[in-house]
Amino acid sequence: MYATTSMERFFENPDRETRMTTHSSDEIPFMQRLYNRIWLLAALALAFFLVVYVVWGVVDIFSVPVG
């Protein structure tokens, strides 16, 4: 009748779903797995800013001349 396109063949393939959902953790890069954990990133951001501001405050306090 008519020629099927590659897109039509893709949608007619029965094991398309298994190919799309069977990912092992080795295939997903580390940074992508890290970025997918939003609460871990939020905790790391808070810890980073806490440490930076505490260190900045301590350096600022010790840089004041004794008077």
Backbone atoms as SQL, in Angstrom:
CREATE TABLE atoms (id INTEGER PRIMARY KEY, chain TEXT, resi INTEGER, resn TEXT, atom TEXT, x REAL, y REAL, z REAL);
INSERT INTO atoms VALUES
  (1, 'A', 1, 'MET', 'N', 0.815, -1.172, 0.000),
  (2, 'A', 1, 'MET', 'CA', 0.000, 0.000, 0.000),
  (3, 'A', 1, 'MET', 'C', 0.874, 1.256, 0.000),
  (4, 'A', 2, 'TYR', 'N', 1.437, 1.568, 1.163),
  (5, 'A', 2, 'TYR', 'CA', 2.300, 2.741, 1.223),
  (6, 'A', 2, 'TYR', 'C', 3.529, 2.383, 2.061),
  (7, 'A', 3, 'ALA', 'N', 4.571, 3.131, 1.884),
  (8, 'A', 3, 'ALA', 'CA', 5.806, 2.870, 2.611),
  (9, 'A', 3, 'ALA', 'C', 5.702, 3.448, 4.018),
  (10, 'A', 4, 'THR', 'N', 6.129, 2.692, 5.003),
  (11, 'A', 4, 'THR', 'CA', 6.088, 3.184, 6.382),
  (12, 'A', 4, 'THR', 'C', 7.359, 3.957, 6.674),
  (13, 'A', 5, 'THR', 'N', 7.197, 4.996, 7.425),
  (14, 'A', 5, 'THR', 'CA', 8.357, 5.790, 7.804),
  (15, 'A', 5, 'THR', 'C', 9.009, 5.158, 9.038),
  (16, 'A', 6, 'SER', 'N', 10.195, 5.617, 9.340),
  (17, 'A', 6, 'SER', 'CA', 10.896, 5.080, 10.505),
  (18, 'A', 6, 'SER', 'C', 10.156, 5.435, 11.796),
  (19, 'A', 7, 'MET', 'N', 9.471, 6.575, 11.829),
  (20, 'A', 7, 'MET', 'CA', 8.718, 6.961, 13.011),
  (21, 'A', 7, 'MET', 'C', 7.541, 6.012, 13.239),
  (22, 'A', 8, 'GLU', 'N', 6.866, 5.640, 12.157),
  (23, 'A', 8, 'GLU', 'CA', 5.759, 4.687, 12.285),
  (24, 'A', 8, 'GLU', 'C', 6.260, 3.333, 12.757),
  (25, 'A', 9, 'ARG', 'N', 7.400, 2.905, 12.242),
  (26, 'A', 9, 'ARG', 'CA', 7.957, 1.630, 12.683),
  (27, 'A', 9, 'ARG', 'C', 8.368, 1.694, 14.150),
  (28, 'A', 10, 'PHE', 'N', 8.811, 2.853, 14.594),
  (29, 'A', 10, 'PHE', 'CA', 9.201, 3.015, 15.990),
  (30, 'A', 10, 'PHE', 'C', 7.987, 2.836, 16.904),
  (31, 'A', 11, 'PHE', 'N', 6.875, 3.444, 16.523),
  (32, 'A', 11, 'PHE', 'CA', 5.690, 3.359, 17.366),
  (33, 'A', 11, 'PHE', 'C', 5.028, 1.991, 17.297),
  (34, 'A', 12, 'GLU', 'N', 5.269, 1.237, 16.226),
  (35, 'A', 12, 'GLU', 'CA', 4.689, -0.095, 16.111),
  (36, 'A', 12, 'GLU', 'C', 5.547, -1.150, 16.784),
  (37, 'A', 13, 'ASN', 'N', 6.752, -0.831, 17.176),
  (38, 'A', 13, 'ASN', 'CA', 7.653, -1.806, 17.770),
  (39, 'A', 13, 'ASN', 'C', 7.154, -2.194, 19.159),
  (40, 'A', 14, 'PRO', 'N', 6.882, -3.483, 19.421),
  (41, 'A', 14, 'PRO', 'CA', 6.306, -3.868, 20.709),
  (42, 'A', 14, 'PRO', 'C', 7.273, -3.746, 21.884),
  (43, 'A', 15, 'ASP', 'N', 8.561, -3.910, 21.671),
  (44, 'A', 15, 'ASP', 'CA', 9.471, -3.811, 22.814),
  (45, 'A', 15, 'ASP', 'C', 10.111, -2.437, 22.909),
  (46, 'A', 16, 'ARG', 'N', 9.437, -1.435, 22.375),
  (47, 'A', 16, 'ARG', 'CA', 9.898, -0.045, 22.519),
  (48, 'A', 16, 'ARG', 'C', 9.888, 0.369, 23.977),
  (49, 'A', 17, 'GLU', 'N', 8.837, -0.013, 24.706),
  (50, 'A', 17, 'GLU', 'CA', 8.713, 0.385, 26.110),
  (51, 'A', 17, 'GLU', 'C', 9.809, -0.235, 26.954),
  (52, 'A', 18, 'THR', 'N', 10.158, -1.487, 26.672),
  (53, 'A', 18, 'THR', 'CA', 11.205, -2.122, 27.471),
  (54, 'A', 18, 'THR', 'C', 12.552, -1.481, 27.190),
  (55, 'A', 19, 'ARG', 'N', 12.765, -1.059, 25.947),
  (56, 'A', 19, 'ARG', 'CA', 14.026, -0.383, 25.651),
  (57, 'A', 19, 'ARG', 'C', 14.112, 0.965, 26.342),
  (58, 'A', 20, 'MET', 'N', 12.972, 1.643, 26.495),
  (59, 'A', 20, 'MET', 'CA', 12.983, 2.972, 27.087),
  (60, 'A', 20, 'MET', 'C', 13.038, 2.928, 28.608),
  (61, 'A', 21, 'THR', 'N', 12.573, 1.867, 29.224),
  (62, 'A', 21, 'THR', 'CA', 12.495, 1.834, 30.681),
  (63, 'A', 21, 'THR', 'C', 13.567, 0.984, 31.330),
  (64, 'A', 22, 'THR', 'N', 14.289, 0.174, 30.592),
  (65, 'A', 22, 'THR', 'CA', 15.304, -0.671, 31.212),
  (66, 'A', 22, 'THR', 'C', 16.642, 0.043, 31.166),
  (67, 'A', 23, 'HIS', 'N', 16.898, 0.854, 32.168),
  (68, 'A', 23, 'HIS', 'CA', 18.173, 1.548, 32.291),
  (69, 'A', 23, 'HIS', 'C', 18.847, 1.067, 33.569),
  (70, 'A', 24, 'SER', 'N', 20.072, 0.655, 33.458),
  (71, 'A', 24, 'SER', 'CA', 20.803, 0.313, 34.670),
  (72, 'A', 24, 'SER', 'C', 21.449, 1.581, 35.206),
  (73, 'A', 25, 'SER', 'N', 21.841, 1.568, 36.460),
  (74, 'A', 25, 'SER', 'CA', 22.435, 2.764, 37.054),
  (75, 'A', 25, 'SER', 'C', 23.803, 3.069, 36.457),
  (76, 'A', 26, 'ASP', 'N', 24.418, 2.098, 35.773),
  (77, 'A', 26, 'ASP', 'CA', 25.712, 2.345, 35.144),
  (78, 'A', 26, 'ASP', 'C', 25.572, 3.215, 33.903),
  (79, 'A', 27, 'GLU', 'N', 24.405, 3.212, 33.262),
  (80, 'A', 27, 'GLU', 'CA', 24.224, 3.998, 32.052),
  (81, 'A', 27, 'GLU', 'C', 23.997, 5.468, 32.354),
  (82, 'A', 28, 'ILE', 'N', 23.457, 5.789, 33.526),
  (83, 'A', 28, 'ILE', 'CA', 23.152, 7.171, 33.876),
  (84, 'A', 28, 'ILE', 'C', 24.403, 7.805, 34.481),
  (85, 'A', 29, 'PRO', 'N', 24.871, 8.911, 33.928),
  (86, 'A', 29, 'PRO', 'CA', 26.075, 9.562, 34.459),
  (87, 'A', 29, 'PRO', 'C', 25.885, 10.031, 35.898),
  (88, 'A', 30, 'PHE', 'N', 27.001, 10.127, 36.615),
  (89, 'A', 30, 'PHE', 'CA', 26.960, 10.494, 38.032),
  (90, 'A', 30, 'PHE', 'C', 26.342, 11.865, 38.252),
  (91, 'A', 31, 'MET', 'N', 26.735, 12.842, 37.446),
  (92, 'A', 31, 'MET', 'CA', 26.221, 14.198, 37.646),
  (93, 'A', 31, 'MET', 'C', 24.717, 14.266, 37.388),
  (94, 'A', 32, 'GLN', 'N', 24.207, 13.480, 36.453),
  (95, 'A', 32, 'GLN', 'CA', 22.770, 13.481, 36.212),
  (96, 'A', 32, 'GLN', 'C', 22.033, 12.863, 37.395),
  (97, 'A', 33, 'ARG', 'N', 22.590, 11.782, 37.963),
  (98, 'A', 33, 'ARG', 'CA', 21.967, 11.196, 39.150),
  (99, 'A', 33, 'ARG', 'C', 22.012, 12.172, 40.311),
  (100, 'A', 34, 'LEU', 'N', 23.081, 12.958, 40.426),
  (101, 'A', 34, 'LEU', 'CA', 23.182, 13.959, 41.491),
  (102, 'A', 34, 'LEU', 'C', 22.172, 15.079, 41.283),
  (103, 'A', 35, 'TYR', 'N', 22.037, 15.561, 40.050),
  (104, 'A', 35, 'TYR', 'CA', 21.094, 16.647, 39.765),
  (105, 'A', 35, 'TYR', 'C', 19.640, 16.211, 39.932),
  (106, 'A', 36, 'ASN', 'N', 19.369, 14.915, 39.833),
  (107, 'A', 36, 'ASN', 'CA', 18.009, 14.423, 40.005),
  (108, 'A', 36, 'ASN', 'C', 17.589, 14.378, 41.469),
  (109, 'A', 37, 'ARG', 'N', 18.513, 14.505, 42.392),
  (110, 'A', 37, 'ARG', 'CA', 18.195, 14.496, 43.818),
  (111, 'A', 37, 'ARG', 'C', 18.122, 15.935, 44.318),
  (112, 'A', 38, 'ILE', 'N', 16.924, 16.508, 44.218),
  (113, 'A', 38, 'ILE', 'CA', 16.749, 17.936, 44.473),
  (114, 'A', 38, 'ILE', 'C', 16.970, 18.275, 45.939),
  (115, 'A', 39, 'TRP', 'N', 16.543, 17.414, 46.856),
  (116, 'A', 39, 'TRP', 'CA', 16.698, 17.721, 48.283),
  (117, 'A', 39, 'TRP', 'C', 18.147, 17.590, 48.718),
  (118, 'A', 40, 'LEU', 'N', 18.895, 16.675, 48.112),
  (119, 'A', 40, 'LEU', 'CA', 20.320, 16.584, 48.408),
  (120, 'A', 40, 'LEU', 'C', 21.031, 17.844, 47.926),
  (121, 'A', 41, 'LEU', 'N', 20.670, 18.340, 46.757),
  (122, 'A', 41, 'LEU', 'CA', 21.266, 19.578, 46.258),
  (123, 'A', 41, 'LEU', 'C', 20.919, 20.763, 47.154),
  (124, 'A', 42, 'ALA', 'N', 19.682, 20.801, 47.655),
  (125, 'A', 42, 'ALA', 'CA', 19.287, 21.889, 48.546),
  (126, 'A', 42, 'ALA', 'C', 20.094, 21.831, 49.843),
  (127, 'A', 43, 'ALA', 'N', 20.269, 20.652, 50.400),
  (128, 'A', 43, 'ALA', 'CA', 21.049, 20.505, 51.633),
  (129, 'A', 43, 'ALA', 'C', 22.513, 20.880, 51.399),
  (130, 'A', 44, 'LEU', 'N', 23.059, 20.464, 50.268),
  (131, 'A', 44, 'LEU', 'CA', 24.451, 20.820, 49.953),
  (132, 'A', 44, 'LEU', 'C', 24.607, 22.326, 49.765),
  (133, 'A', 45, 'ALA', 'N', 23.636, 22.972, 49.158),
  (134, 'A', 45, 'ALA', 'CA', 23.699, 24.426, 48.973),
  (135, 'A', 45, 'ALA', 'C', 23.648, 25.143, 50.313),
  (136, 'A', 46, 'LEU', 'N', 22.757, 24.710, 51.194),
  (137, 'A', 46, 'LEU', 'CA', 22.683, 25.328, 52.522),
  (138, 'A', 46, 'LEU', 'C', 23.970, 25.115, 53.313),
  (139, 'A', 47, 'ALA', 'N', 24.508, 23.904, 53.251),
  (140, 'A', 47, 'ALA', 'CA', 25.767, 23.625, 53.961),
  (141, 'A', 47, 'ALA', 'C', 26.906, 24.458, 53.386),
  (142, 'A', 48, 'PHE', 'N', 26.949, 24.592, 52.073),
  (143, 'A', 48, 'PHE', 'CA', 28.006, 25.382, 51.440),
  (144, 'A', 48, 'PHE', 'C', 27.942, 26.837, 51.889),
  (145, 'A', 49, 'PHE', 'N', 26.752, 27.435, 51.839),
  (146, 'A', 49, 'PHE', 'CA', 26.628, 28.839, 52.230),
  (147, 'A', 49, 'PHE', 'C', 26.872, 29.023, 53.720),
  (148, 'A', 50, 'LEU', 'N', 26.475, 28.071, 54.537),
  (149, 'A', 50, 'LEU', 'CA', 26.744, 28.147, 55.969),
  (150, 'A', 50, 'LEU', 'C', 28.246, 28.168, 56.229),
  (151, 'A', 51, 'VAL', 'N', 28.963, 27.239, 55.604),
  (152, 'A', 51, 'VAL', 'CA', 30.419, 27.183, 55.799),
  (153, 'A', 51, 'VAL', 'C', 31.093, 28.438, 55.263),
  (154, 'A', 52, 'VAL', 'N', 30.696, 28.894, 54.083),
  (155, 'A', 52, 'VAL', 'CA', 31.322, 30.077, 53.492),
  (156, 'A', 52, 'VAL', 'C', 31.106, 31.301, 54.371),
  (157, 'A', 53, 'TYR', 'N', 29.875, 31.518, 54.838),
  (158, 'A', 53, 'TYR', 'CA', 29.605, 32.703, 55.646),
  (159, 'A', 53, 'TYR', 'C', 30.236, 32.611, 57.028),
  (160, 'A', 54, 'VAL', 'N', 30.323, 31.424, 57.608),
  (161, 'A', 54, 'VAL', 'CA', 30.988, 31.274, 58.904),
  (162, 'A', 54, 'VAL', 'C', 32.484, 31.549, 58.752),
  (163, 'A', 55, 'VAL', 'N', 33.098, 30.978, 57.728),
  (164, 'A', 55, 'VAL', 'CA', 34.530, 31.223, 57.498),
  (165, 'A', 55, 'VAL', 'C', 34.769, 32.691, 57.188),
  (166, 'A', 56, 'TRP', 'N', 33.922, 33.295, 56.394),
  (167, 'A', 56, 'TRP', 'CA', 34.047, 34.707, 56.068),
  (168, 'A', 56, 'TRP', 'C', 33.910, 35.551, 57.333),
  (169, 'A', 57, 'GLY', 'N', 32.979, 35.206, 58.195),
  (170, 'A', 57, 'GLY', 'CA', 32.809, 35.945, 59.452),
  (171, 'A', 57, 'GLY', 'C', 34.002, 35.805, 60.377),
  (172, 'A', 58, 'VAL', 'N', 34.557, 34.598, 60.479),
  (173, 'A', 58, 'VAL', 'CA', 35.725, 34.382, 61.338),
  (174, 'A', 58, 'VAL', 'C', 36.921, 35.169, 60.795),
  (175, 'A', 59, 'VAL', 'N', 37.145, 35.123, 59.493),
  (176, 'A', 59, 'VAL', 'CA', 38.244, 35.888, 58.901),
  (177, 'A', 59, 'VAL', 'C', 38.026, 37.373, 59.107),
  (178, 'A', 60, 'ASP', 'N', 36.807, 37.836, 58.998),
  (179, 'A', 60, 'ASP', 'CA', 36.485, 39.248, 59.198),
  (180, 'A', 60, 'ASP', 'C', 36.735, 39.661, 60.656),
  (181, 'A', 61, 'ILE', 'N', 36.380, 38.812, 61.594),
  (182, 'A', 61, 'ILE', 'CA', 36.598, 39.121, 63.006),
  (183, 'A', 61, 'ILE', 'C', 38.086, 39.193, 63.319),
  (184, 'A', 62, 'PHE', 'N', 38.878, 38.240, 62.798),
  (185, 'A', 62, 'PHE', 'CA', 40.312, 38.250, 63.095),
  (186, 'A', 62, 'PHE', 'C', 41.082, 39.312, 62.313),
  (187, 'A', 63, 'SER', 'N', 40.463, 39.911, 61.306),
  (188, 'A', 63, 'SER', 'CA', 41.148, 40.949, 60.552),
  (189, 'A', 63, 'SER', 'C', 40.984, 42.333, 61.189),
  (190, 'A', 64, 'VAL', 'N', 40.117, 42.440, 62.206),
  (191, 'A', 64, 'VAL', 'CA', 39.929, 43.714, 62.895),
  (192, 'A', 64, 'VAL', 'C', 41.133, 43.951, 63.827),
  (193, 'A', 65, 'PRO', 'N', 41.762, 45.117, 63.714),
  (194, 'A', 65, 'PRO', 'CA', 42.929, 45.365, 64.568),
  (195, 'A', 65, 'PRO', 'C', 42.508, 45.490, 66.049),
  (196, 'A', 66, 'VAL', 'N', 43.435, 45.061, 66.905),
  (197, 'A', 66, 'VAL', 'CA', 43.183, 45.133, 68.355),
  (198, 'A', 66, 'VAL', 'C', 43.226, 46.596, 68.765),
  (199, 'A', 67, 'GLY', 'N', 42.225, 47.041, 69.470),
  (200, 'A', 67, 'GLY', 'CA', 42.204, 48.450, 69.777),
  (201, 'A', 67, 'GLY', 'C', 41.787, 48.710, 71.120);
